[in-house]
Protein backbone atom coordinates (compact mmCIF):
# COMPACT_ATOMS: atom_id res chain seq x y z
CA UNK A 1 0.00 0.00 0.00
CA UNK A 2 1.38 3.43 -0.89
CA UNK A 3 1.54 6.30 1.59
CA UNK A 4 -1.36 8.09 -0.13
CA UNK A 5 -3.76 5.15 0.31
CA UNK A 6 -5.98 4.73 3.34
CA UNK A 7 -6.19 1.40 5.13
CA UNK A 8 -9.94 0.78 5.33
CA UNK A 9 -9.41 -2.06 7.79
CA UNK A 10 -8.04 0.33 10.43
CA UNK A 11 -10.82 1.36 12.87
CA UNK A 12 -9.11 4.71 13.45
CA UNK A 13 -9.57 5.59 9.78
CA UNK A 14 -13.29 4.78 10.05
CA UNK A 15 -13.54 7.02 13.12
CA UNK A 16 -11.75 9.86 11.35
CA UNK A 17 -13.95 9.50 8.26
CA UNK A 18 -17.12 9.57 10.39
CA UNK A 19 -15.88 12.62 12.30
CA UNK A 20 -15.02 14.52 9.13
CA UNK A 21 -18.68 14.40 8.11
CA UNK A 22 -19.43 16.63 11.10
CA UNK A 23 -17.12 19.32 9.71
CA UNK A 24 -18.03 19.11 6.05
CA UNK A 25 -19.44 22.59 5.59
CA UNK A 26 -19.69 24.23 2.22
CA UNK A 27 -20.75 27.83 1.89
CA UNK A 28 -22.53 29.14 -1.12
CA UNK A 29 -20.74 32.12 -2.70
CA UNK A 30 -23.25 34.68 -1.45
CA UNK A 31 -22.96 33.54 2.17
CA UNK A 32 -19.16 33.55 1.91
CA UNK A 33 -19.22 37.13 0.58
CA UNK A 34 -21.50 38.19 3.43
CA UNK A 35 -19.19 36.69 6.06
CA UNK A 36 -16.12 38.37 4.54
CA UNK A 37 -17.96 41.69 4.33
CA UNK A 38 -18.93 41.48 8.01
CA UNK A 39 -15.38 40.53 8.96
CA UNK A 40 -13.95 43.51 7.07
CA UNK A 41 -16.46 45.89 8.65
CA UNK A 42 -15.87 44.72 12.22
CA UNK A 43 -12.75 46.85 12.93
CA UNK A 44 -14.59 49.94 11.66
CA UNK A 45 -17.47 49.26 14.00
CA UNK A 46 -15.12 48.78 16.95
CA UNK A 47 -13.38 52.07 16.18
CA UNK A 48 -16.72 53.87 15.84
CA UNK A 49 -17.77 52.50 19.22
CA UNK A 50 -14.51 53.70 20.79
CA UNK A 51 -15.12 57.15 19.30
CA UNK A 52 -18.68 57.13 20.67
CA UNK A 53 -17.38 56.25 24.14
CA UNK A 54 -14.94 59.15 24.04
CA UNK A 55 -17.66 61.57 22.93
CA UNK A 56 -20.07 60.32 25.60
CA UNK A 57 -17.43 60.81 28.29
CA UNK A 58 -16.67 64.30 26.99
CA UNK A 59 -20.37 65.18 27.08
CA UNK A 60 -20.79 63.90 30.63
CA UNK A 61 -22.66 60.69 29.84
CA UNK A 62 -20.42 58.46 31.94
CA UNK A 63 -22.97 55.71 32.59
CA UNK A 64 -23.65 55.14 28.91
CA UNK A 65 -19.92 55.31 28.11
CA UNK A 66 -19.21 52.72 30.81
CA UNK A 67 -21.94 50.47 29.46
CA UNK A 68 -20.42 50.58 25.98
CA UNK A 69 -16.96 50.04 27.44
CA UNK A 70 -18.22 46.85 29.13
CA UNK A 71 -19.63 45.68 25.79
CA UNK A 72 -16.22 46.20 24.17
CA UNK A 73 -14.56 44.35 27.03
CA UNK A 74 -16.92 41.39 26.58
CA UNK A 75 -15.95 41.31 22.91
CA UNK A 76 -12.28 41.36 23.88
CA UNK A 77 -11.81 44.68 22.11
CA UNK A 78 -11.06 46.98 25.00
CA UNK A 79 -7.71 48.51 24.32
Secondary structure, 3 states (H helix, E strand, C coil): CCCCCCCCCCHHHHHHHHHHHHCCCCCCHHHHHHHHHHHHHHHHHHHHHHHHHHHHHHCCCHHHHHHHHHHHHHCCCCC
